[in-house]
Amino acid sequence: MRTPFRWLSARYSLGRSSLRAASLASLIAAILIIVGGGIVRVTGSGLGCPDWPTCIDGSLGPTAEMGWHGIIEFGNRLLTGALCAIVGWVIIAARLQRDQAPEVTRWAWMQFWLVVLNAVIGGITVWVKLNPYVVAAHFLAATLLLTTAAITWDKTQNLDQPPFPAASSRSINLGNALLAATAVLVIVGTAVTGTGPHAGDSADVPRMPFSWVGVTAIHSMVALGSMVLAVLLLVVARRASETALARKTTMYLVAFLAQGLIGVIQVFTHLPETMVVLHLVGSALVWVGAIRVCLASRGDKKLDPVRQVSSVVP
């Protein structure tokens, strides 16, 4: 069967620069989706559009009576449309490569389906009037989308580059542990949000029945554990002369420490809206950093086992 993509690829081709630009745009858009959701929450605009997929019964967009809350929520919904277009660009750019990049194409399609999942969960979030558990699920779905965008972007950076071997088993294990710890940190962070004051709407919205202080303490302990793992990995990578891995671990630590500083400031300043949004930006950057560290530790799969051995044995 001759698909539209086969027809296009037989007539047109795009260079690597187009694919890299598209993947970077999708990564930025995925971060903006997370930040946009945070802005909706801290401004109390979660039900600015009280229905879905329409904004209000009989109107796709907000009406004048809905004020700024409606505009903010509808603007956040429009981001999803923009993200769909960008992900479509990634898929087309990957499919029309002169030298095919099937792995990048697969990750691009995963982005598309996660955009659909995010839209559906977003609609459910509105229908259940910002149930905190559904809100948490929506954030985690957005994080999954960010994951696929980060992997796609990382893989486009390695196209046409010399393959590189996997790091030592100790570095790989530490990289996996760091990714897992950062994932737990993100998940616990949703509970911190679910018990905190920013419910997402000015109306009376239920919160998670946990102690905010207790959940925040757990979040802090997981953060400390993640930092220890990152420092250990940096030491191991430097001793093993794993330059690329050490560089990406350093970038992770820089983002992590900045994120930790923002977290401390927002706690002691009683969670001001600006700091909460900055903390969301930081969480996205830290998660992307953890993914890149893990990928760097595993090496380039284009390198077969025989070549890996020859590259490390003189």
Buried (B, 14 or more C-beta within 10 A) or exposed (E): EEEEBEEBBEEEEBEBEBBBBBBBBBBBBBBBBBBBBBBBBBBBBBBBBBBBEEBBEEBEBBEEEBEEBBBBBBBBBEBBEEBBEBBBBBBBBBBBBEEEBEBBBEBBBBBBEBBEBBBBBBBBBBEEBBBBEBBBBBBBBBBBBBBBBBBBBBBBEBBEEEBBBBBBEBBBBBBBBBBBBBBBBBBBBBBBBBBBEBBBBEEEBEBBEBEBEEBBEBBBEBBEBBBEBBEBBBEBBBEBEBEBBBBBBBBBBEBBBBBBEBBEEBBEEEBEBEBBBBBBBBBBBBBBBBBBBBBBBBBBEEBEEEEBEEBEEE
